[in-house]
Amino acid sequence: MAKNKTDKKKADADTSDTAKVKKVKGTKSEAVKAQAKTDKKAAKAAKKAGKAKTTDKAKKSGKITIPGIGTIAGKTLAKAMAKVSEAASIAPAKTPMPISPLAPVDGFPDLSIVPGVEFATASAGIKYKGRTDVMLARVAPGSVLAGVFTRSATRAASVLDCQAKITGTGAEGAAILVNSGNANAFTGAVGAASVDAICAAVAERLSLPPTRVFTASTGVIGQPLPHDRVIAALDDLSEGLHPDGIADAARAIMTTDTYAKGTSAVVDVDGTPVTIAGIAKGSGMIAPDMATMLVYIFTDAKIARAPLQRMVARAADKTFNCITVDSDTSTSDMVLVAATGQGPALGDLRGSHARAFERALHGVMLDLAHQVVRDGEGATKFVEVSVTGAKTNDDARKVALAIANSPLIKTAIAGEDPNWGRVVMAVGKSGAAADRDRLGISFGDIQVAVNGLVSPDYAEEDGAAYMRGQELKIGVQLGLGRGVAQVWTCDLTHGYIAINADYRS
């Protein structure tokens, strides 16, 4: 992994929200006037991208078909689209959240540049003021993409669009555009139309087919995305693309995150380095399958799409699908991995180079997954839950997640209470096979229970002292078989409640 360095560019503005624009009775505030200019510019940009033509067509034809949605009354859609920018509001100013005590001590790492990838960021004013909220990544011609996506039944429009495109191929390269502040989820046909408009506009700017443009949105659910503002920022984004902008990209996609997340690795292939670098966002609504997180990983390895997809899926199952902050699965999450092919070929997929690459990819994904947990909303402790001796790996996973998701256990951890009885409870409710009289429990190296009874060597003061640490391990030994599992979580504090009680205000 890349060595972390203090990022001097991190400023309070990275996590600050913005003052809400309000109309003054009988007049217009300066903020409203400024927003009016922005909206006017957005309208012109949208027309250039073809969105205005789509709206005119809807008005005349009476019906319009949207892929993945079906046919809808054109006038209904046109009216809804016209109101999106007008209805979108900028969030009121808030006190910036303090950086998580579990954040990397050296700040954002100095990530290796990946040949064939460029980044740009912009402030589109989707929700936040005084910070960037859109990032654009362009990957070179010849690149291939692989990805895994949330299994939520209420997936966002951008997720459905990416899922439909991910198996496609094209020699033109590809683009990834992400906005923060608005999830564009549970927005129906209007949300799908927003995705189409953004993809068309990006494709035009970068001379790509729309099928090679992948978008994502993260933020509040249920509010239409003011995509005109995103489109208005595309000129600046396309002109600002450069290869060393990955740190800025990581900051632009943050929502309730308290720090930007990134990591990288280098694999030697016959004396030539292959680089892997990735960024992620995520802090709350984090649970397997997958989480409210967006992850973008880039490599210059030369590899076909199918084997890359298999590697990504295997690694995701052992990393991002093994973390939980609050047991809530998101509508919007995804992991995309782009391989530009500008580095050496990995050769035989069963050979040493391909195996080394897959190990490094797994390491990058695990590091990012851990960073998401360490930035869990209100978190003060990072917790690893390990289960051994289950009948099957699936049973071990059930037990581990039952422990990691238990509010009783997570609040006990926050209170530094070694309440091992709650672990017993979680094992029993997990649905996995368990034998009370074979059960063992440990906190770190401290054996708390053995064969269904508290250990004669366990002292409560030792357990209490251990729980005062920031890095904790809870072990469960079931004594039934060879099944094993590991998951990672954090404590549940008053901070989590405060953040989520105030999220939309």
C-alpha positions as CSV (number, residue, x, y, z in Angstrom):
1,M,0.0,0.0,0.0
2,A,1.2,3.6,-0.6
3,K,2.7,5.4,2.4
4,N,0.4,8.0,3.8
5,K,1.4,11.7,3.7
6,T,-0.2,14.7,5.3
7,D,-2.3,16.3,2.7
8,K,-1.8,20.1,3.1
9,K,-4.7,20.8,0.8
10,K,-7.3,19.4,3.1
11,A,-9.3,22.4,4.3
12,D,-12.3,22.9,6.5
13,A,-14.2,23.5,3.2
14,D,-13.9,19.8,2.4
15,T,-16.7,18.9,4.8
16,S,-18.5,22.1,5.2
17,D,-22.1,22.5,4.0
18,T,-23.6,25.7,2.6
19,A,-26.1,28.3,3.5
20,K,-29.6,27.7,2.2
21,V,-30.7,30.2,-0.5
22,K,-33.8,32.1,0.7
23,K,-35.9,34.7,-1.1
24,V,-36.4,37.9,0.7
25,K,-40.0,39.1,0.5
26,G,-40.4,41.6,-2.3
27,T,-36.7,41.5,-3.4
28,K,-34.0,39.0,-4.3
29,S,-31.0,38.3,-2.2
30,E,-27.5,38.3,-3.8
31,A,-27.4,34.5,-3.4
32,V,-30.7,34.1,-5.3
33,K,-29.4,36.4,-8.1
34,A,-26.2,34.3,-8.3
35,Q,-28.2,31.1,-8.4
36,A,-30.4,32.5,-11.2
37,K,-27.3,33.2,-13.3
38,T,-26.1,29.6,-12.6
39,D,-29.5,28.2,-13.7
40,K,-29.5,30.3,-16.9
41,K,-26.0,28.9,-17.7
42,A,-27.2,25.4,-16.9
43,A,-30.2,25.8,-19.2
44,K,-28.0,26.8,-22.1
45,A,-25.7,23.9,-21.5
46,A,-28.6,21.5,-21.2
47,K,-29.9,22.6,-24.6
48,K,-26.5,22.1,-26.1
49,A,-26.6,18.5,-24.8
50,G,-29.9,17.8,-26.4
51,K,-32.0,17.9,-23.3
52,A,-34.2,20.8,-24.5
53,K,-34.9,18.9,-27.7
54,T,-36.1,15.9,-25.7
55,T,-38.4,18.1,-23.7
56,D,-39.9,19.7,-26.9
57,K,-40.4,16.2,-28.3
58,A,-42.2,15.1,-25.2
59,K,-44.6,18.1,-25.4
60,K,-45.4,17.4,-29.0
61,S,-45.6,13.6,-29.1
62,G,-47.6,13.0,-26.0
63,K,-45.5,10.0,-25.0
64,I,-41.8,9.2,-24.6
65,T,-39.9,6.0,-23.9
66,I,-37.1,5.8,-21.3
67,P,-34.9,2.7,-21.3
68,G,-35.5,0.6,-18.1
69,I,-38.6,2.6,-17.2
70,G,-41.0,2.3,-20.1
71,T,-43.4,4.7,-21.8
72,I,-44.6,7.8,-20.0
73,A,-46.7,10.8,-20.9
74,G,-44.4,13.3,-22.5
75,K,-46.1,16.4,-21.0
76,T,-45.9,14.9,-17.5
77,L,-42.2,14.2,-17.8
78,A,-41.5,17.6,-19.4
79,K,-43.2,19.5,-16.6
80,A,-41.4,17.4,-13.9
81,M,-38.0,18.1,-15.6
82,A,-38.7,21.8,-15.8
83,K,-39.2,22.0,-12.0
84,V,-36.1,20.1,-10.9
85,S,-33.6,22.9,-10.8
86,E,-36.2,25.3,-9.4
87,A,-37.0,22.8,-6.6
88,A,-33.4,21.9,-5.7
89,S,-32.2,23.8,-2.7
90,I,-28.7,24.4,-1.3
91,A,-28.2,23.1,2.2
92,P,-27.9,25.5,5.1
93,A,-24.6,26.1,6.7
94,K,-23.5,23.7,9.4
95,T,-20.5,23.4,11.6
96,P,-18.0,21.1,9.9
97,M,-17.8,17.6,11.4
98,P,-14.6,16.8,13.1
99,I,-12.3,14.3,11.4
100,S,-12.8,10.8,12.7
101,P,-10.4,9.8,15.5
102,L,-9.9,6.6,13.5
103,A,-8.7,8.4,10.3
104,P,-5.2,7.7,9.0
105,V,-2.8,9.9,11.0
106,D,-0.9,11.1,8.0
107,G,-3.9,12.2,6.0
108,F,-4.6,11.4,2.4
109,P,-1.9,9.1,0.9
110,D,0.4,10.1,-2.0
111,L,-1.2,7.8,-4.6
112,S,0.7,6.6,-7.6
113,I,-0.4,8.0,-11.0
114,V,-2.1,5.4,-13.2
115,P,-1.2,5.7,-16.8
116,G,-4.3,6.3,-19.0
117,V,-6.5,7.9,-16.3
118,E,-7.3,11.6,-15.9
119,F,-9.5,13.4,-13.3
120,A,-11.2,16.7,-12.9
121,T,-13.6,18.2,-10.2
122,A,-16.0,21.1,-10.1
123,S,-18.5,22.9,-7.9
124,A,-21.9,22.5,-9.4
125,G,-23.9,23.7,-6.5
126,I,-26.0,20.5,-6.2
127,K,-26.3,20.8,-2.4
128,Y,-23.1,22.1,-1.0
129,K,-21.6,25.5,-1.1
130,G,-17.9,26.2,-1.0
131,R,-16.7,22.8,-2.0
132,T,-16.5,20.5,-5.1
133,D,-19.4,18.1,-5.6
134,V,-18.8,16.6,-9.1
135,M,-15.8,14.5,-10.3
136,L,-15.1,13.3,-13.8
137,A,-12.7,10.5,-14.6
138,R,-11.6,9.7,-18.2
139,V,-9.9,6.4,-19.0
140,A,-8.0,5.9,-22.2
141,P,-9.1,4.0,-25.3
142,G,-8.7,0.3,-25.0
143,S,-9.7,0.3,-21.3
144,V,-12.0,-2.3,-19.8
145,L,-14.4,-1.9,-16.8
146,A,-15.7,-4.3,-14.2
147,G,-18.0,-3.7,-11.4
148,V,-20.3,-4.9,-8.6
149,F,-23.4,-3.2,-7.4
150,T,-25.9,-3.0,-4.6
151,R,-28.6,-5.7,-4.5
152,S,-31.2,-3.3,-3.1
153,A,-34.6,-3.7,-4.6
154,T,-34.8,0.1,-4.7
155,R,-31.7,0.8,-6.7
156,A,-31.0,4.3,-8.0
157,A,-31.3,5.1,-11.7
158,S,-27.5,5.5,-12.1
159,V,-27.0,2.0,-10.7
160,L,-29.5,0.4,-13.1
161,D,-27.8,2.3,-16.0
162,C,-24.3,1.2,-15.0
163,Q,-25.5,-2.4,-14.6
164,A,-26.9,-2.4,-18.1
165,K,-23.7,-1.0,-19.5
166,I,-20.9,-2.8,-17.5
167,T,-20.7,-5.9,-19.8
168,G,-20.3,-3.8,-22.9
169,T,-17.1,-3.2,-24.7
170,G,-15.7,-0.4,-26.8
171,A,-12.3,0.8,-28.1
172,E,-13.1,4.5,-27.4
173,G,-12.3,4.4,-23.6
174,A,-14.8,5.4,-21.0
175,A,-15.8,8.1,-18.5
176,I,-17.1,8.0,-15.0
177,L,-19.0,11.0,-13.5
178,V,-20.0,11.2,-9.9
179,N,-22.0,13.8,-8.0
180,S,-22.5,14.2,-4.3
181,G,-25.3,15.8,-2.4
182,N,-28.2,14.1,-4.2
183,A,-28.7,10.3,-4.7
184,N,-31.1,10.6,-7.6
185,A,-32.8,7.5,-6.1
186,F,-36.6,6.9,-5.8
187,T,-37.0,9.6,-8.5
188,G,-38.8,7.5,-11.1
189,A,-38.7,8.5,-14.8
190,V,-37.3,11.9,-14.0
191,G,-34.3,10.3,-12.4
192,A,-33.7,8.0,-15.4
193,A,-34.0,11.0,-17.7
194,S,-31.4,12.9,-15.6
195,V,-29.0,10.0,-16.1
196,D,-29.6,9.9,-19.8
197,A,-29.1,13.7,-20.1
198,I,-25.8,13.6,-18.2
199,C,-24.5,10.6,-20.1
200,A,-25.4,12.3,-23.5
201,A,-23.7,15.5,-22.4
202,V,-20.5,13.8,-21.2
203,A,-20.4,11.6,-24.3
204,E,-20.6,14.7,-26.5
205,R,-17.8,16.5,-24.6
206,L,-15.4,13.6,-24.6
207,S,-16.3,12.1,-28.0
208,L,-17.6,8.8,-26.5
209,P,-20.7,6.8,-27.1
210,P,-23.2,7.2,-24.2
211,T,-22.9,3.5,-23.5
212,R,-19.3,4.2,-22.3
213,V,-20.3,6.8,-19.8
214,F,-20.9,5.6,-16.2
215,T,-22.5,7.8,-13.6
216,A,-23.2,7.7,-9.9
217,S,-25.0,9.9,-7.4
218,T,-24.8,10.0,-3.6
219,G,-26.7,12.0,-1.1
220,V,-30.3,12.5,-0.1
221,I,-32.8,10.0,-1.4
222,G,-36.1,11.0,-3.1
223,Q,-35.1,14.4,-4.4
224,P,-34.8,14.9,-8.2
225,L,-31.3,15.6,-9.3
226,P,-30.8,19.1,-10.8
227,H,-28.8,17.6,-13.6
228,D,-28.7,20.9,-15.5
229,R,-26.1,22.1,-12.9
230,V,-24.0,19.0,-13.6
231,I,-24.1,19.6,-17.3
232,A,-23.3,23.3,-16.8
233,A,-20.0,22.2,-15.1
234,L,-18.9,19.9,-18.0
235,D,-16.9,22.4,-19.9
236,D,-14.7,23.2,-16.9
237,L,-14.5,19.5,-16.1
238,S,-13.5,18.3,-19.6
239,E,-11.0,21.1,-19.9
240,G,-9.5,20.4,-16.5
241,L,-8.8,16.7,-16.8
242,H,-5.3,15.8,-15.6
243,P,-3.5,12.6,-14.4
244,D,-2.7,13.7,-10.9
245,G,-6.2,14.8,-9.8
246,I,-7.2,11.6,-7.9
247,A,-7.0,13.2,-4.4
248,D,-9.4,16.0,-5.5
249,A,-11.7,13.4,-7.0
250,A,-11.8,11.6,-3.6
251,R,-12.9,14.8,-1.9
252,A,-15.5,15.8,-4.4
253,I,-17.5,12.6,-3.8
254,M,-17.7,12.9,0.0
255,T,-21.1,13.4,1.8
256,T,-21.0,12.8,5.6
257,D,-17.5,11.5,5.3
258,T,-15.0,13.3,7.6
259,Y,-12.0,12.5,5.4
260,A,-11.2,11.5,1.8
261,K,-10.2,7.9,1.3
262,G,-7.6,6.5,-1.0
263,T,-4.9,3.9,-1.3
264,S,-2.7,2.3,-3.9
265,A,-0.4,-0.7,-4.6
266,V,2.3,-1.6,-7.1
267,V,2.8,-5.1,-8.5
268,D,6.1,-6.1,-10.3
269,V,5.6,-7.9,-13.6
270,D,9.0,-9.0,-14.9
271,G,10.6,-5.8,-13.7
272,T,7.8,-3.5,-14.9
273,P,5.5,-2.0,-12.3
274,V,1.7,-2.4,-12.6
275,T,-0.1,0.3,-10.6
276,I,-3.5,0.0,-8.7
277,A,-5.0,3.1,-7.1
278,G,-8.4,3.6,-5.6
279,I,-10.7,6.1,-3.9
280,A,-13.9,5.6,-1.9
281,K,-16.6,7.4,-0.1
282,G,-18.8,6.1,2.7
283,S,-19.6,6.8,6.3
284,G,-23.2,5.8,7.0
285,M,-25.8,3.4,5.6
286,I,-23.1,0.8,5.4
287,A,-23.9,-2.9,5.3
288,P,-23.2,-5.8,3.0
289,D,-24.6,-6.1,-0.5
290,M,-23.1,-3.5,-0.4
291,A,-23.2,-0.2,1.4
292,T,-23.7,3.6,0.8
293,M,-20.3,3.8,-0.7
294,L,-18.9,4.5,-4.0
295,V,-15.5,3.0,-4.9
296,Y,-13.4,3.7,-8.0
297,I,-10.2,1.7,-8.6
298,F,-7.9,2.2,-11.6
299,T,-5.0,0.1,-12.9
300,D,-2.8,0.1,-16.0
301,A,-2.7,-3.7,-16.1
302,K,-3.5,-5.3,-19.4
303,I,-6.3,-7.8,-18.7
304,A,-9.5,-8.9,-20.4
305,R,-12.9,-7.8,-18.9
306,A,-14.1,-11.2,-18.0
307,P,-11.2,-12.3,-15.7
308,L,-11.1,-8.8,-14.2
309,Q,-14.8,-9.1,-13.4
310,R,-14.2,-12.4,-11.6
311,M,-11.4,-10.9,-9.6
312,V,-13.4,-7.9,-8.6
313,A,-16.4,-10.0,-7.5
314,R,-14.2,-12.4,-5.4
315,A,-12.4,-9.5,-3.7
316,A,-15.7,-7.6,-3.0
317,D,-17.1,-10.6,-1.3
318,K,-14.2,-10.7,1.2
319,T,-14.0,-6.9,1.7
320,F,-16.8,-4.5,1.0
321,N,-19.4,-7.2,1.6
322,C,-17.8,-7.9,5.0
323,I,-18.2,-4.4,6.5
324,T,-21.1,-2.8,8.4
325,V,-21.7,0.4,10.2
326,D,-25.4,0.4,10.8
327,S,-26.8,-2.7,8.9
328,D,-28.5,-0.5,6.3
329,T,-27.9,-1.4,2.6
330,S,-27.9,1.5,0.2
331,T,-29.8,2.3,-3.0
332,S,-26.8,3.7,-4.7
333,D,-23.5,1.9,-4.0
334,M,-21.1,0.4,-6.5
335,V,-17.5,-0.6,-7.1
336,L,-16.1,0.1,-10.5
337,V,-12.6,-1.0,-11.6
338,A,-11.0,0.3,-14.8
339,A,-8.0,-1.3,-16.4
340,T,-6.4,0.9,-19.1
341,G,-4.1,-1.8,-20.5
342,Q,-1.2,0.7,-20.8
343,G,1.0,-1.5,-18.5
344,P,2.3,-5.0,-19.0
345,A,0.0,-8.0,-19.6
346,L,-0.6,-10.3,-16.7
347,G,-0.2,-13.4,-18.8
348,D,-1.6,-16.8,-17.7
349,L,-4.4,-16.1,-15.3
350,R,-3.2,-19.0,-13.2
351,G,0.3,-17.8,-13.3
352,S,2.3,-15.9,-10.6
353,H,1.7,-12.4,-12.1
354,A,-2.1,-12.7,-12.2
355,R,-2.2,-14.1,-8.7
356,A,0.0,-11.3,-7.4
357,F,-2.2,-8.8,-9.1
358,E,-5.4,-10.3,-7.6
359,R,-3.8,-10.2,-4.1
360,A,-2.8,-6.6,-4.6
361,L,-6.4,-5.7,-5.8
362,H,-7.8,-7.5,-2.8
363,G,-5.4,-5.5,-0.5
364,V,-6.5,-2.2,-2.1
365,M,-10.2,-3.1,-1.7
366,L,-9.7,-4.2,1.9
367,D,-7.9,-1.0,2.8
368,L,-10.7,1.1,1.4
369,A,-13.3,-1.0,3.1
370,H,-11.6,-0.5,6.5
371,Q,-11.3,3.2,5.8
372,V,-15.1,3.4,5.3
373,V,-15.7,1.7,8.7
374,R,-13.1,3.9,10.4
375,D,-15.1,6.9,9.1
376,G,-18.4,5.4,10.3
377,E,-20.7,8.1,11.4
378,G,-19.8,9.0,15.0
379,A,-17.4,6.1,15.3
380,T,-14.7,6.0,18.0
381,K,-13.7,2.4,17.8
382,F,-12.8,0.0,15.0
383,V,-13.9,-3.6,15.6
384,E,-12.9,-6.8,13.9
385,V,-15.2,-9.8,14.5
386,S,-13.8,-13.2,13.8
387,V,-15.7,-16.5,14.0
388,T,-14.1,-19.9,13.8
389,G,-15.3,-23.5,14.2
390,A,-18.7,-23.0,12.4
391,K,-20.3,-25.8,10.5
392,T,-19.9,-23.8,7.3
393,N,-18.5,-20.5,6.2
394,D,-22.0,-19.2,5.7
395,D,-22.9,-20.0,9.3
396,A,-19.7,-18.3,10.4
397,R,-20.7,-15.2,8.4
398,K,-24.2,-15.2,10.0
399,V,-22.7,-15.2,13.5
400,A,-20.2,-12.5,12.7
401,L,-22.8,-10.2,11.2
402,A,-25.2,-10.8,14.0
403,I,-22.5,-9.6,16.4
404,A,-21.4,-6.7,14.2
405,N,-24.9,-5.4,13.6
406,S,-26.2,-5.7,17.2
407,P,-27.1,-2.3,18.7
408,L,-26.6,-3.8,22.2
409,I,-23.1,-4.9,21.4
410,K,-22.2,-1.7,19.5
411,T,-23.4,0.6,22.3
412,A,-21.6,-1.5,24.9
413,I,-18.4,-1.1,22.9
414,A,-19.0,2.7,22.8
415,G,-19.4,2.6,26.6
416,E,-16.3,0.5,26.9
417,D,-18.3,-2.2,28.7
418,P,-17.0,-5.8,28.2
419,N,-20.5,-7.2,28.1
420,W,-19.8,-10.6,26.7
421,G,-23.3,-11.8,27.5
422,R,-24.5,-9.7,24.5
423,V,-22.2,-11.7,22.3
424,V,-23.8,-14.9,23.6
425,M,-27.2,-13.4,22.7
426,A,-26.1,-12.5,19.2
427,V,-24.7,-16.0,18.5
428,G,-28.0,-17.5,19.6
429,K,-30.2,-15.2,17.4
430,S,-28.0,-15.5,14.3
431,G,-29.8,-18.5,12.8
432,A,-26.5,-20.4,12.5
433,A,-25.9,-23.8,14.1
434,A,-24.5,-23.4,17.6
435,D,-24.0,-25.5,20.7
436,R,-24.1,-23.5,23.9
437,D,-21.8,-25.9,25.7
438,R,-19.0,-25.6,23.1
439,L,-19.1,-21.8,22.7
440,G,-16.0,-19.8,23.4
441,I,-15.6,-16.0,23.4
442,S,-12.5,-13.8,23.4
443,F,-11.7,-10.1,23.5
444,G,-8.3,-9.7,21.8
445,D,-6.0,-12.2,23.5
446,I,-8.3,-12.4,26.6
447,Q,-10.2,-15.6,26.8
448,V,-13.6,-14.7,28.2
449,A,-15.6,-17.9,27.9
450,V,-14.7,-21.5,27.2
451,N,-17.0,-24.5,26.5
452,G,-20.2,-22.6,27.4
453,L,-18.9,-21.1,30.6
454,V,-17.0,-17.9,31.7
455,S,-13.3,-18.7,31.8
456,P,-11.9,-19.3,35.3
457,D,-9.0,-17.1,34.3
458,Y,-11.1,-14.1,33.1
459,A,-11.1,-11.0,35.2
460,E,-13.7,-8.2,34.5
461,E,-11.1,-5.5,35.0
462,D,-9.0,-7.0,32.2
463,G,-11.9,-6.9,29.9
464,A,-12.7,-3.3,30.8
465,A,-9.1,-2.2,30.2
466,Y,-9.1,-3.9,26.8
467,M,-12.3,-2.2,25.7
468,R,-10.8,1.2,26.3
469,G,-8.6,0.8,23.2
470,Q,-9.5,2.1,19.7
471,E,-8.8,-1.1,17.9
472,L,-10.8,-4.1,19.2
473,K,-11.1,-7.8,18.3
474,I,-14.0,-10.0,19.2
475,G,-13.5,-13.7,18.7
476,V,-16.1,-16.5,18.7
477,Q,-15.2,-20.2,18.7
478,L,-18.2,-22.4,17.9
479,G,-16.5,-25.8,18.0
480,L,-18.6,-27.4,15.4
481,G,-16.6,-27.5,12.2
482,R,-14.1,-25.6,10.0
483,G,-16.2,-22.6,8.9
484,V,-14.6,-19.2,9.4
485,A,-15.6,-15.6,8.7
486,Q,-14.3,-12.1,9.4
487,V,-16.3,-8.8,9.4
488,W,-15.5,-5.3,10.4
489,T,-17.6,-2.7,12.2
490,C,-17.5,0.2,14.6
491,D,-19.2,1.3,17.8
492,L,-22.6,3.1,17.9
493,T,-22.4,6.5,19.6
494,H,-24.4,9.6,20.3
495,G,-22.6,11.1,17.3
496,Y,-24.3,8.7,14.9
497,I,-27.7,9.8,16.2
498,A,-26.8,13.5,16.0
499,I,-25.5,13.2,12.4
500,N,-28.5,11.2,11.1
501,A,-31.1,13.3,13.0
502,D,-29.8,16.4,11.3
503,Y,-28.9,14.8,7.9
504,R,-31.6,16.6,5.8
505,S,-31.8,19.8,7.7
